Amino acid sequence: MSAHPFALHGKTALVTGAGRGLGLAIAKALAQAGALVLLNGRNEAPLAEAARQIEAEGGAASVLAFDVTDQRQVEAAFARITGLDILVNNVGLRDRRPVFDFSLEDVRKLIEADLIAPFDLGRRAARLMIDKAQGGRIINITSIAGLIANKGDAVYTTAKGGLMALTRALAAELGPHGITVNAVVPGFFATETNAALAADAQVADWLKRRTALGRWGEPHEVAGAVVFLACPAASYITGHMLAVDGGYLSHF
């Protein structure tokens, strides 16, 4: 084990969906641990602001804007990456409505972003890691929705369940190359996307009763799990689903 098992100095990490929410918190935490973080998203403005925040806190970051579902943009972006040690597949889409209200085009759009893109980026990242011959880390951000289901969320649940299966499959295939592949499984987090729910007193009361810790999660609490899986201390962990859910899955 490294003398600094939780340090990432000299490592390069790509974080998708890094402009806000969980992705931004993850990017900041990886930078604080010493990694150079490549910030991905479709729009440069929030990524540039994220880079300024990271640099103001003493970290290193670079903007790499592209749409993870656009093959030409993905190819052009990866052509610019000279070395990659860590990939965090964080970006995703969610569309809550009854299953009968989805067109097949709607389904394909979500599956493309939430499952096919992580497959594509994971494979591209693995090639770079294999070429470097120093191993690497692929970390997929899934959801408790991949393990349990609720009505009106069928496509997202399907995609996240598939992402968990992909995590196990890639762990098996890439292990001989020294690449670990794991998933972080968030529960209920107070991000911008969930702002309305986070402000709802009834939801807060429900979470108080439904989770062991009795509250919403904060984005930095997911970030810590990602840093752990990315660092040398987690070198013998692969194919694992790490729930960060305040005890939601284990509590009733």
Buried (B, 14 or more C-beta within 10 A) or exposed (E): EEEEEBBBEEBBBBBBBBBBBBBBBBBBBBBBBBBBBBBBBBEBEBBBBBBEBBEEEEBEBBBBBBBBBBEEBBEEBBEEBEEBBBBBBBBBBBBEEEEEEBEEEEBEBBBBBBBBBBBBBBEBBBEBBBEBEEBBBBBBBBBBBBBEBEEEBBBBBBBBBBBBEBBBBBBEEBBEBBBBBBBBBBBBBBBEEBEEBBEEEEBBEEBEEBBEBBEBBEBEBBBBBBBBBBBBBBBEBBBBBBBBBBBBBEEE
